[in-house]
Amino acid sequence: MTTTATAVAHPNIALIKYWGKRDEAVQLPATGSLSLTLGIAPTTTTVSLIDDPSVTADLGTLNGQEMVGKDLSRVQKFLDLVRERAGSTSFAEVTSTNEIPTGAGLASSASGFGALALAAAKAYGLDYAPEQLSALARRGSGSACRSIFGGLVEWLPGDDDASSHAVALPDSGLDLSLVVAVLAPGRKKIDSRAAMRRTVETSPFFPAWVEQVPHDIEDMKAAIAAADFTAVGELAEANAMRMHATMLGALPPVRYWNPDSVAALDLVATLRDEGTECYATMDAGPNVKVLCRSGDAETIADRLRAEFEDIDVLVSGSGPGAYLV
Ligand code: 2P0
């Protein structure tokens, strides 16, 4: 049996968002979602089984720093599940490097648990098909199930642990890029898990969100199949705004936006008026991501850099699914 394995996974950005669970214990989402896997900022994770009975827990480092607290316990809980399935009692050492600011609403948990799921499955000897790996990654972090696949990906909500996984969508020739304006790279004020729970429990808009998303997914799949960039962009922006409207309805409200977020949304509208067709999306943080045709990405990145001095602006095309190295 292999006892060490290294995997790479990339972040993904949802064009139709996942926001809210219907079963927290096994991480079943309230709705499906649909995303683009990026080609930048991967997480690389090595899982090595520890052959030393004096070690009584999993150990981990993230970007060279020892994992502690909530980050470590999420990894340990995930490895408990892998061990249970593999019939193993070995603890593991997890070494992870992440090229994106952790916890800044840039999907670091998606690439993180995507890479961890693949490396851990391999190290513990689980022979999983991609859909099974995707369902496994979901147990670590919902959005991670989408990072198992490359390009445009749909997460099927499913109705139990095995059926809630992602699938790759056929490439219809849309040449999409995403320009990420990192307006605030720090850890977010409220993590998405807690914010989702609060939204589910207190936002009067949440039932309408759950009713709307399946329509948004169907419309988005039709727009993708027709390679209709305008329809894809308009829907992605509308769906992101609907998600934020839903969380603004929570008690207390969940508001991730800052003044620069609003300024960036205005800039996207201005670029569109000027003839550079692009659309905004936002996740659980103040950063604004701009969806565009690949040929326009550098123009948009330059405008964001000119508008917001000293920020990082990342440009990404479509990226690959998780793979072993
Ligand atoms: C998404 N987000 O679809 C949405 C949009 C953030 C906003 O998936 O609790 O870190 O681990 O399942 O996957 C972030 O949620 O949450 C997320 P858990 P996750 O990309």
Boltz pocket constraint, residues with backbone or C-beta under 6 A from the ligand:
constraints:
  - pocket:
      binder: B
      contacts: [[A, 12], [A, 13], [A, 14], [A, 16], [A, 17], [A, 18], [A, 19], [A, 27], [A, 33], [A, 109], [A, 110], [A, 138], [A, 140], [A, 141], [A, 142], [A, 143], [A, 144], [A, 192], [A, 193], [A, 282], [A, 283], [A, 284]]
      max_distance: 6.0
